[in-house]
Amino acid sequence: MPIEVELKFRIDKENIQEIINKLTNKNYITNGRLYEKNVMYDNPNQLMQISDGRIRLRQSGDSTEFCYKKPIKDGSGIKKEIEYQVNTTDFDTTEKILEMMEFRPASSYERYRTKIKGDNILVTIDEYPFDNFVEIEGEEEEIKKLAQELDFDLSKNLVEPCDSLFVKWREERGLPAIRQMTFDGFDK
C-alpha cells in the first residue's frame, strides 16, 4: 500500500525564492511553477465524508492525475496518507466517468505549485489564493532533517489539508463557508 509521508509549513511569499535557492544549491531540481486545478468528488451517500477519504482529479499543465487519499492517524503529528494515483490523458473524460458513477464535485481549489526534487525527497511550494505552504515528502527522518536545515520549526508542522485550512482562514475573517477556492473571489 503506497503511503505518503509529509511535513507542511506555512511560508511567507517573500521567502519562497529563498527556499528554492537553498534547495537548488543542494542540487535539487525544480520543474518550474505550474498552475493547478483540483477538484474533489463525493457521491450522494457522502461516501468520502463518511470514510474520511478523498477522490481528487487534478489538472497541472498538460498532465491530469486521478487520485484516492485517506489519512492515517497515528498520533505522530506527521501527515501520513494512503495514496493511490494514476495519470490520465483527459480531465474532462475522467470527470464524465466519475459523474456516470454518481460522483459529483464536492469542493475545488486552484494553486500554483513548484516541485523541487532531491534524492528520495520531493519539496513542493504551493501558492494558494489565501496563503502559501511548503510540503516536504519522503522518508520520515530525512524530511525532518531537511525541514530543520531549511529553518522550519517541526512543532509548527500542519497536518490538515489545504481545504480545511482555507475553511478556518475564512472563519477567522467572519466570511461564509464556500467549497470552491479560486484566485478570483476567495476573500469575499
Salt bridges, closest charged atoms under 4 A:
GLU4 OE1 - LYS69 NZ 3.16
GLU6 OE2 - LYS79 NZ 3.30
ASP12 OD1 - ARG10 NH1 2.87
GLU18 OE2 - LYS22 NZ 3.53
GLU36 OE1 - ARG58 NE 3.24
GLU36 OE1 - ARG111 NE 2.73
ASP52 OD2 - LYS73 NZ 3.13
GLU65 OE1 - ARG56 NH2 3.96
GLU65 OE1 - ARG58 NH1 3.32
ASP74 OD2 - LYS80 NZ 2.77
GLU81 OE2 - ARG54 NH2 2.06
GLU81 OE1 - LYS69 NZ 3.27
GLU83 OE2 - LYS69 NZ 3.55
ASP126 OD2 - ARG111 NH1 3.54
ASP126 OD1 - ARG113 NE 2.61
GLU127 OE1 - LYS13 NZ 2.60
GLU127 OE2 - ARG33 NE 2.87
ASP131 OD2 - ARG10 NE 2.92
GLU135 OE1 - ARG113 NH2 3.49
GLU140 OE1 - LYS80 NZ 3.30
GLU140 OE2 - LYS144 NZ 3.44
GLU141 OE2 - LYS144 NZ 3.88
GLU149 OE1 - LYS26 NZ 2.79
ASP151 OD2 - LYS22 NZ 3.19
GLU160 OE2 - LYS168 NZ 2.70
GLU172 OE1 - ARG173 NH1 3.54
